[in-house]
Each structure stands twice: as structure tokens, then as C-alpha cells.
Amino acid sequence: MAAAARWCYRGDPQEAQSAPLVQFSNGKLQNSENMDFTLYKSKDATNPRKKHQRILTTETDRLSYVGKNFGSGVLKCNSLCRYFVGVLDKDTGQMEVYNAELFNMQPLLSDDVIDDDPSDYQNKSYREKMDSCIEAFGTNKQKRALNSRRMHQVGSETLNVAVTKAAENIIETKGVAALVSDAAQDDLQDVSLFLPPCQEDADKPENVYRFEDILSPAEYEALETPAAAFISITPEEILKKTEEKSHCSFVLEELKSMPLSEDRADHKARCLWFLDALIKFSFQKVIKKKHALGPDCPHVINSKLMKNFTALTYNNGSIQNLISASMKAKITAYVIALALHINNFQTDLTVLQRDMKLREKRILEIAKAMRLKISKSKGPSGLTDDEDHKLATLSLPLPVYQVAGRQRKRKKMT
């Protein structure tokens, strides 16, 4: 937005035909109270084109600025419309109106100053010589690009100096040990952001991560139709799905031991279908389709996945749903919580880790953040590997989650 300039005119004050309005090309002034402007006019009063030429200059703590009403940088709006400045007399209530002219103030960088000594030209780099050629003979587009690059350089240098100074002040004030402690606390807070709601004062394991916080009644109801195929699945169908790898290993293993009770089988089928949907959803990076998991996924479930497990990002002029690293961690936490409800609050983390293609360290971090006890055990009988598996158990009282130390222990010299 343009602002009226306080200016001092070097010359005959009666020759100033219009008041200058200024706008700054690289941002807005934070404090314009103590700024002085200097207005220069052309001495060639006989030339009808040059006699109205004006140059306006000013300085801030960091940069000098120059604006002019002629040449390549002139604003076209001055030729398309007229500007006026009104001065209101508060005593009489009358306003005097003056002609005004808008100046676009641009930074005057050190490279813009021409060296008087020609020998300095030989010491310049190839980039500096090319910049000098663009200043003298370049097109308007090239000059604008050069100005933009120089302003960016000034901004980057100023930012680096400010960041370095701020970091030094913080280290000096708080000390290194306090900063390490704060970083550990930040890690703890970051981890807790993507966990399901935890009821620390619960009297039963099933009330720590309540099922209703994982699946609402409406969402649970919507899973009846897609999960129906899991209730009466046969061993042959499970074998076929295993060969096709249409479902994750955790789901396929659990389908082999479905409850005989129809109600319990229906409940487990719905939980397994949603857990499988969460794992499949976690493999996507950017959600480009309206139905991320296809038309068979109920609308309410698709909406839940998009709303709760994606982050909005702006790219190429459009808003997209992105599954970031933090969102994948959130999906992992909900998968673990649902697996605990399925398996009587003890689940195999190694199977889930492989299904979700995670590092063991990552899934253990999330499980510990969920206040689960970690133990070792042999893998399920249906799996061929002989490695020890990590089991996560939800039991009361909940253990205290501690952030792992960042510093390595020094080896003792013997």
C-alpha cells in the first residue's frame, strides 16, 4: 500500500508540482516515523520530456532506496490514473487537496554503484561481469530477474545473521544442558500428538484406548457390508488370498482363528477389515483419487481416513492430501491400538512392523509412547521365520515413557 512520504526538496520549493507517494518493492516498513526522503528534479527545464523527471531517495538502517518516475522501472499506473493527497484541518474541518505521484522504491544495492576505477573490473568474477552487462544492455525482463536475485541474496544474508545471533543468545542464556533437556521434552510432546486418546486413570486395559475413540458407532456400522466376507471365509480362500497378497500378514493370520460365536466373529471381521484398510492407506503418499481405497470402501470410512490421517498441502495451485511421516506414525499408533483390542491386549509388533514396512526402532518408539510393555517371543506358528518377535502388552499400571538419551556413552579407556 502506498504511503505519503515526509520529504525535503533540494531546490526551489515552489517548483514541486506534486506530492510524492511511495511504496516499497520488497515489503512494508515496520517503522516509517523517522524516515526522511530527498526529491531531485531534472535541470533540463526546456526539454518537455525531461523537465518532469523526478528521483526520490531514502535510507533505512539496512538499505538505501531509490524511486523514479521515468525509465524502465516506472509504474504504469501513473499514466493511467491520477493520485491526490488530502490534508485535513481539524480546527476548521476543511481539507486541501494536492496532486500526488506514486514512486516505487527499490533497494539500491552495493553492486548497483559504478566503480570509478576501471582496474577493479578485471578483479570481478564472471557472474559480476555478466550482471554489469545486464545492467547496461539487458532487457527489462533480465533486469527484473537480476534485481530479484540480489534482493534475495540480501534477505538470505540478513536472515542468516539474525538466526546465528539468536542461537548464540539462547545458548548463552540457557546453556547446552538445558537445551538438550528441552529437546527431549519436545520429542515427548511430538510423539503424543499422533497417539489415540489415552485414559491414564482407566481401571481396565480395554478402557485405556477406548474402542469408541478408534471407531465411532457410525463408522463401525458402516463396516458391516465390506467385512461380511471375512466371517465365513474358508481355509482355501485364505490360502488364495495369501498367494495373491491381497491382505496383510496380520489379517491373514487372524482369519485362521475366527470365533465360533456369530457376534464375536462379526466384531473381529469389522476390526480386521478396518486395520487392513489403515495399513493399505499408509502406503500412499499423495491422495489423488476421491476414493483412496476404491469404491468398495464405505464413504464414512473414506472420509475418516482423509480427515484424520492426512495433512493438507498446497502444490501447483491446488490443495492436496498428503500422508506425511507424522501421519504415518499416527496410522501406526491406531493400528497398534486396534490390534490390541483384537488380540486381548497383547499383539505381535514384528508382524505389524513388516506389514507396514517400518523400521523396528520406529514401531518400538511408538509402542513405548503408548505406554506398552515390550517383550520377546517366538513368531506365530503360521510364519516360517525363527527370529524372536517383539510383543507389546497393555497392562495396568501403565509404565512411564522415557525419551532415549541423545548422547552416546563414552567408552572407558583401559
N, C-alpha and C positions, 0 to 999 in steps of 0.2 A: 504494500500500500504506500502511496506517495505521501510525503510529509513536507510541510513548509520548512524551508531552511533559514536559520539565522545566518546572515551573510554580511560580509563587509566588502563593498565595491571599491576597487582601486581605480580611481578616475573621478570624473565629474558625476556626482550623484544624480544630476538631472538627466543624464543620458541613459540611465537604467530604465528601459521601457516596460519591463515586466518582471514580476517576482518569480524567483526560481522555486519549483517543487522538485524534490529528489526522491528517488527510490534506489535501493542498493541491489545490485545484480546477484550477490552471493548470500543474501539473507536479510534479516531485520536487525536494527540496532537495539541493544539491550538498554542503553542509556544515551539519549540524544541531548541531554540538558547542557553539557559543557562542550559542545562541538561548534567550531567556527568554520564558516565557508568563505572562500575567496572567489569572486567572479571577475573574469577577464573578458575584454571585448576586442574585436579586431580594430586596428588602427586605420585600416583602409576604408575611410568613410565614403569614398567616391564610387567604389565598386558596389553595385546594388546587391550582389550575392554575398559578398564578404562582410558588409557593414553590420549585418545582423548576427554574425557568428559570435558565439559565446563559449567560454570554457569555465567550468566550475570545479574547484578543488577543495579537499578537506582531508583531515588526518584523524585517525584513532590511535589507541595505544599500540595497535599491532600493524596497521596498514595505512597507506595513503590511497586516496580515491580521486578519480578524475571523471568528469562527465562533460559532454559537449553536445551542441545542437547541430553539428554538421559532420560529414564523413560517413564511414561505413557503420559506425555504432549508433547512429542517431535513431531515436524512436519514431516509428511511422505515425504513431497516434497524434503527434504534434501537428501533422499536416492534415489530419482527418477531423480533428475537433479542437475546440478552444478550452483553456483552463482559466479559472478565476479563483482569487483568494479574497475572502470576505473578512474584514476586520470590524468586530462589533464593539461599539462604545457602550459599556454597561451603564453609564450615567444617563445618557440620552436615549439609549435603546436603538440608535441608528447604526447602520452598517455601511462601510465604504468598501466598494468592490474594485479590485485591481486585476489587471491582466496577469496571467501566470504562464510559465513554461516548464514542462516536465523534463528533468535531466536523469539519465540512467547512470548512476555512479558505479564505476568499475574499478577493481583494485589495480593500483599501479605497482607492479612487481619489480624486483630489482633487475630482472632480465630485460625489462622494458626500457631501461635507461641506456642510452647510446654512449659507448666509451669514446672519449676524445682521443685516446692513444691507439693508433691503428695496430701497433705491435701486439696489443692484447688479443687481437683477432686470431693470431697464429696459435695462441695457447688454448683456444677454446676447443671443446670436443666436437665430434661430428654432429651430435644432436643439437648443440648450441648454435653451430653454424647454420644448420637447416632451419632452426627456429628464427634466426636473423633473416634468412631468405624469405621465410613465410611472412614475417612482419613487413618486409619491404615490398614483396611482389606476389604474396599469396592471395588466393580468392577469399571472399568473405567467409565461406564455409571453413576453409583452413584456419583462418584467424580465430574464428569462434572455437574451433577444436583446440587450438593452441592455448587460448585463454582458459578454457575449461580444464585442461590438463594442469596448467600452472596453479590455478586456484585449488585444484585437488591436492597438489603437492604441498601447498602452504597449509591446507587444512589437516593433512596427514601428519606433517611435522609438528604442528601445534598440538594435535591430539596426543601424539607420542610423548611430547614433553610433559603435557598435563597428566597423562596416565603414570609416567615414571615418577613424577613429583608426588602424586597421590599415593603411589605404592610405597615410596620411601617414608612418607609421613605416617602411614598406617603401621609399617614395620617398626618405625622408631617409637611410636606411641604404645603399641600393644605388645611387641616382642614376638619372636618366632614361635615360641612355645604356645602362646595364646592363639596365634593364627592356626597352628596345626590342630589345636583343640576345637576351634570354631569350624574348621573344615570337616572334622569328624562329625560334629553335630549337624552340619549341613547335609552330609551324606545320610545320616539317620532320618532327617526330615524329608529328603528327596525320596528315600525308599518308601516311607509311609504314605506318600501321595498316591501311589498306584495300588495300594492294598485294599481288599474288600473291607467294609466297616467291621471293626473288631470290638466285641463286647468283653472287655478285660475282667469285668466282675461277674461273668457268667458262672452258673452253678453246674452246668453240664457242657461237655465238649461240643455238642450239636448247637449250643447257643452262642458259642464264641464267634463263629462266622455263620450267621443265620442263613438258612436256605432262602428265605424271602428276599435277602439282600443280593443274592446271586440270580435268582429267577423270581420275578413277580408273579402273582396268581394269573394275570392275563397272559404273560409270556409262557408260563407252564401249561396253560390251557391250549395255547396255540401249537404246542409241540405234540399234541395227541396224534394228529394225522401223519406227519412225517416219521414219527418214531414207532408207528404201529408195526412196521415191517420187522423191527428188532424183537418183538415179543415172541413171535412163533418162528424164529429163524432156525433152520436145520443145520446140523454139522456140515453137510455138503455145501450149503450156501456160505457158511463161514469159511470153509476151505477155499471156495471160489473167490470170495472177497479178499482173502489173504493173498492169493496168487495175483489178483488184479491190483492189490494195494489201494483199494478204494476207501479204506478207513485206516486210522492209525492203529498201532500195535496194542495200545492200552484198551481201546474199544473192542478190538477183535478178541483179545484175551478175556475180557469181561463178558462178552457174549457167550462164551463157552459155559458160563456158570450162572445162567439166568434163574431167578427164584421160581419156585413152583406156584406160589400164590399169584393170582392174576393181577391184583392191585400192586403188589411189590414189583412184579415183572414190568408192569406198565410204568411205574415210577422210575425204575432203573433204566428202562429203554429211553425215556424222555431225557434223563440226565446224560446218558451216553451220547445221544444224538446231539445235544447242545454242546457237550465237551468236544466232540468231533468237529462241530461247526466252528468252535473257537480256535482250534488248532489249525484248521484249513484257512480260516480268516487271517491268522497271524502270518501266513506265508506271503501275503500280498503286500506290496509296497505302497502304491498309489491306487486308490479305488476309482476306476474309470467307468464302471458299469453301474446302472441303477440298482440291479440285484447282484450284490457282490458274490453270493454263493449260488446263483442260479434261481430260476423261477420256482423251484420246489421249496425254497426257504420261506417260511411264513413272513408276511410283511412286518409284523410286530417284532420278530426276531431280527430281521434285517435292519429295522430302524434302531433297535437296541445296539447292534454291533457298530453301526455308523455313528451313533450319538456318543456311546460310552467308550469306544475303543479306537477311535481315530482322532487325529488332530487336524484342524483346518489350516491350509497353507495357500498362499497366493502365488500362482505361477502362470506366466504367459497370458496375463489378462483375465484369468479365471480362478475361482476358488476350488481347491481340490481337497479330498480327504486322504490324509497320509497316515500310514501306520509307522510311527517313529519308534526309536529304541525304547523310549519310556512307555509308549502304548503297548509294545510287545511285552515289556515287563509286567504291565498291568494285566494283559491277557494271561500271561503265565501264572500270576497270582490267583486269578479267578479259576483257571484250570486246576490248580492245586487244591483250592478250596472245594471245588465241585468233586474232585477225585476223592477227597477225604470223606465227603458225605456218601459217596458211592461205596467206599471200602471200609466203612465203620471206623473212620478217622485214623486210618493208617494206610499210606499209599507208597508205591514204588516210584521214587523220584527219577531213577535212572531210566525207566521206561518212558516217562513223560519227557525227560531231557532229550532222549533220542528222537522221540516223535516230533518234538518242536525244534530239533536241530539247534540246541543250545549248548554252550559250554557247561561242564559240570559245576564250575565255580559260580557261574551266574545263577543257576537254578538253586544252588545251595544258599547263596546270598538272599534270594527271595524267600526261601523256606525259613531261614533263620529270622528274617524280618517279620515273618508271620507267626513267630514265637513257637515254632515246631521243634520237637526233639529229633535229632538226626542219629540214625544208627545204621549198621551194616547187616546185610543178609544175602543169601544166595538168591539168584533171579528166579522168576516163576518157572514151573516145570515145563511150560509150553515153549520157552525160549531156549535156544541152543547154546548160548554163551555161558561160560563158567565163572565169569567175573563177579566180584562182590557188588551188590546193588545197594544204593543208598535209600533207606526207608525214612519217611517223615511221619511222625506221630503227633497228633494233637491231644494233649493231656493236660489236666489241671494239677497244681497251679502252673500258669504259663511261665516259661523261663524268660529271663531278661535278655533282650537282644543287645549285643555289644558290637560296636564297629571295630573291624580288624585294624590293627596298627598299621600305619603307613611306612614306618621306618624299619629297615632290616636290622636285626641284631648283629652286632659286630662279633666276629669270631675271636676267641681268646687266643692270644699268642702263647705257644708252648715252647 
